[in-house]
Amino acid sequence: METRDKNNASPGMIAPDTAMPMESEYAVETTGKDGIQPDIRQPKKSPTPFQDSMRRLRRDKRAMISLAFLIFFIILPLIGPVIYQHVGGTYNSTTYGNISPQQYHDPFHQELDRQDENPSGQYLLGTDSVGRDLFARLMAGMLISIAVAIIVEIITVVLGLAVGILAGFYGGWIDQLLARFTDIMFAFPGLLFTILLAGIFGSSADATFSHIPLVGANGNARLVLVSMALALVGWPFMARQVRGLTLQLREQQFVEAARTMGTTDWNIIVRHIVPNLFSIVIVQVTLDLGSTIINEAGLSYLGLGVQPPGSSIGLMINDASNLVDTHPWEVLLPSIVLTIIVLSFSFLGDGLRDAFDPRSKD
């Protein structure tokens, strides 16, 4: 009987299974005109390699926390001074009379009778040895450090990509010439070479770049020289990594297929080589940003970077280095901020490297 019922079932209907409850991972929506349930199953779209990498990055809690810190330290010096200079009321200065928060929250304003004060409602993080607002100077110093790091990395990426791709893609005498030039640059200790350039040409840079708007004012003229020196010693490592990966990419089948179709070398480089270098470049840039900020702070600490009355994290540490016993806060504040920024770039770079190249963990 049971067999007959199953055989006599309408061809447009599916006989129910009385032994097991019917389960389906797809919802039933409508029935076709002939009574046959349409197949509404859609194949799952496989994620792209980039989406896989970003998913792995989001799972890295340490990298995400570091990214949050970096976003905060980038936004703070950009919009913080605008807001901070409107916080507070008019202040009756013994030297300048009635002054507004735009003046006493300026990173270069000095109140000689308000030296080395602790944090208060007027000065959120206190004042330094000449009565300048520490919070305002810290924001200005962070902006300088981040700006120098970004400029250095832009130059490093441009030079590193150009030299590395040309050497790896064409090979031959071009590879030999560029490789030897890169080896010469590797022969110089990076930071010592930068110190040498800053020490020899620093005064000339102050005179040459002091009239450039947004650069030369307030002791920042030497930053142009510092940025070029740091970029000069930083790009060879980028070029070597790019060259190694380009040597592998030029032998891939998709590059050979592009050559067979008559694609020019320029189009192959732009459309096939450069996009595949994205992961190695973004990881290296993230790791280099932290070291660049340390180098800039070190040069300013030694008096070879930002000059007084300018503001830099390294210069703030130098100014307060003789006050460790009496006012340790003035040294700890910029030191802690510098440590957090550098560690955040380092942890984020490690997370990006693990996300874009999971084999790096092995």
N, C-alpha and C positions, 0 to 999 in steps of 0.2 A: 504493500500500500504506500509505504513511504517512498519506494522507488518509483512507483507510478506517478505520484504527485510531483516528483521532481522532474520526470520526463515530460509531463503534460504542462509544465509551467510555461507561461507565455515567453516567447523568445525575447521580448522586450523587457522582461522583468528579471531580477536576480533573486533566486530562491534564498530565503534566509537560512542561516546556519543555526539550527536549534541547539547544537551542542555547545557553542561558544558565543558569547555576546559579540555583536559586530562592533569593531573598533576601527576607526580611521583617523589618521593624522591630518586629513584634509576635510574641511567643512563641505557639506552638501548644500548647494545653493538652489539650483533649478533643475528641472527635468526637460529633456528635449521633446519635440513634437511626437516622435515615435516611441516615447516612453523610455528611451535610453539615457541614462545619466551621463551628461557630457564630462569629458576628462578635463578638470580644471586644475590639475596639478601643474605647477610651474617649477621648472628646475631652478634650484638655488644658484644665484649668481656668485661665482667664486670671487673672493676678494683679490685685488691687485697686490703685487708685492709691496707697494707703498702703503696700502691700507693694512696689510699684515704687520709691517714695521711700526706704524703708528699705534696699532692695537697693543703690540708688545711694549711700546714706550709708555702708553697710558697705564699699563699694569705695573710699571716700575715706580713704586711710591717715592723712593728717594729722588729719582729724576723729576717727578712731578712737584715735590716739595721744593726742590732746587729751582725749578722753573718759576714757581710762585714767588720765591724770594727775588729772583732776577727781574721779574716783571715789576715787583714793588720798587726795587732799587733803580729801575729805569724810569718809571713814572714819577717817582718822588722828586728827583732833581729837575724834571721837566715842568711839572705843574706846581710842585711844592713852594718854590719861591714866590710865585704869583699870589698864592693863597696866604702864605705866611706873612707877607708884607702888608696884609690887611687885617692881621690879628693884633689886637691891642689898641690902646688909645694914645693920646698925645702924652709925651713924656717931657718933663721939665729938666733938661740937661744942664748941669752946672757950667758946661763949656759952650754948648750950642743954643741954649735957651729951649723953647718949646719945639720939639721935633716929633714927627709922625712915625708910625711903625715902618713906613717905607724907608726911612732913614736909619733908625736904630736896628732894623732887621736886615740891613744891607751887609753883605759879607765883608765889605771893606771899611765900614764905619767903625771908628775907634772911640771908646769912652774911657779915658785914662783913669778916671776915678771909679770904674766898675771892673777892675781887673780880677781875673781868676775867681769869678763868682760861681756858686753852685746853681744847679737848675732851679728856675723860678717861673712864675707866671709870665714875666716879661721876656726872659731868655729861657726857652724851654730846656736847653741843654747846657746852660751856663755861658760863661764868657772865657776868652783866652787871656794870655798874659798882657795884652794891650787893650782889653775891653771889647773885643769883637765878638759878635754872636756866633757861638760854636755851631749851632744848628744851621744857620745860614751858610757858614763857611763849609760845613760838611756837605751840604747839598751842592754847592758850587764845585767842591773837590770831586764829588762823585760824577758830576756832569763832565768835568775835564777828563777824568780817567776813562769813562765810557766812550767819550767822543774820540779820544786818542786811540783806544783799542779798536773802534769801528773803522777809523781811517786806516790804521795799520793793516787790518784784516782785508779791507777792500784792495789795497795795493798788493798785499801778499797773494790774494786769490787771483787777481788779474795777471800778475807776473808768473805765478806758479802754474796756472792753467795754460798760459801762452807757451811758456818754455817746455812744460811737461808734455803737452799735446803734440807740439812740433817735433820734439825729440822722439817720442814714442811712436807717432804715426808715420813719420817719414824715415826715421832711422838713418843709416849711412853717415855721411860726413856731418850732417846737421845734428844727429844724435851725439856724435863724438865731440863736436864743438861745444854744444850746450852742456853736455855732461861734464866736460873738463872745466867749463866756466862755473858750473854748480859746485864742483869739487873745490875749486879755489875759494868760493864763498864759504864752504864748510870748513876750510882751514882756519878761519878766524873765529875765536871764541865770541859768540854773539853779544853777550852783555858787555864784555870788555871792549869789543869793537865799538859798540854804541857809546860807552863812556869816553873812549878816545875821541870819537867825532864830536860829542857834546862838549868835551873839555877844550878841544882845539878851536872849533868854529862856533862855540856858544855865544861869545860876545859879538861876533860878526852877525850871527842870526838875530840877536836882539836888535841890532841897529838896522838890519835889512828888513825884517818882518814886523817891526814895531808900528808901522803905519797901516798895516792891513786891518780893515774893520773886523771886529769880533775875534781877532787873533792877537794882534799886537798889544792891545790894552791890558793893563793890570798884570804885567809880568808873564803873559802867555806866549810871547813871540817865539821863545825857544822851543815851544811845542812843535812847531813846524819841522825843525831840525830833528827833534827827538822822534817824531812820527816817521820821517823818512829813514832815519837810522835803524829804527826797530823793524821797519818793513824790509830794509835792505838785507838784514841778517835773518829774516823770517821766511822769505819766499823759497829759498833752495829746498827746504824740507818738503814743502808743498809740491814743488816741481818734481822731486824724486818720486813721491807717492803717485802723482798723476801720471808720470811717465810709465811706471810699472804697470798700472792698470790699463793704460792706453795700449801698451804692447799686447796685453791679453785681448782687449776688445777688437783690435784691428784684425785678428785672426778668426773672429766669430763668424758664423754663417750669415747672419743678417748683414754684416758689413760686406762680405763677399757677394751676397746677392745684390746689394746696392751698387757695387762696382760693376757687376755683370749687366745691370740695367742702364749703365752709363751715367750714374750719379757722380757729380763732381766731388773732388776731395773736400771742398769747403762745405757742401751740403751734408756729406757723410759726417764730418766733424761736428757740425751744428746739430744735426738731427739724430745722430746715433751715438757719437762718442761723448759729447758734453752731457746729455741727459743721464747717461749711465755713470757719470762721475759725481753725480749729486750727493750720493750717500757719503763717499769718502771726503768730499770737500766740506760738507756741513758738519761732520764729526770733527774734522781737524780744526775747522774754524772755531767751534765751540771750545775745544781744548786750548787753542792758542789764545783766546780772549782772556782767559784767566792769567796766563803767563805774561801777556802784554800789559795787563793792568799792574801786575807785580813789578815788572820792569820799569814802567813809567813812575810808579810810586818810589821805587828804589832810586831812580835818577833824581827825582825831586827831593828825596831825603838827603841825597849827597850834594844838593845844590846845583845840579846840572839840568834840571827840568824847569818846572814852574818857578819863577822868581817872585820874591815879595814885591808888592802886597798881594800877589795872586794867591789862589787857594787850590791846594791839591791834597789828597790824602797823605801822600808822603811828606809834603811840606808841613802839614799839621802835626804829624808825628815828630818831625825834626824840631819844630818850634817848641813842642812841649817835652822834648826828651830830657831837658834839665829840670823838669818839675815832677819827676816820677815820685820823689819822696814826699813832696808837699801837696801836689794836686795830680794824683795818678789818673783821675777821670779824663783829663785832657789828652792823655796818651792812650788810654784804653779805648776811648770812644772811636777814634779813626782806625785803630788797630783791629777792633772787633768787626767794624763794618768792612774793612779790607779783607779780613779772614772769611767772612760770610760770603762776600761776592766771589772770591777766588774759589772757595770750596763749592759753591753753587755751580759755577761754570765747569768745574772738574767733574762733579757728580752728574750733571746734565750731559756732558760729553761722553762719560762712560755709559750712561743710559742710551744715548743715541747710537753709540758703537755697538752695544749689545742688541739694540732693536733692529738696526739695518744689517748687521752681520752676526746672527746668532752663533755662528761657529767660533767667534772670538772668545766665547766663554770656555771653549774646550782647551 
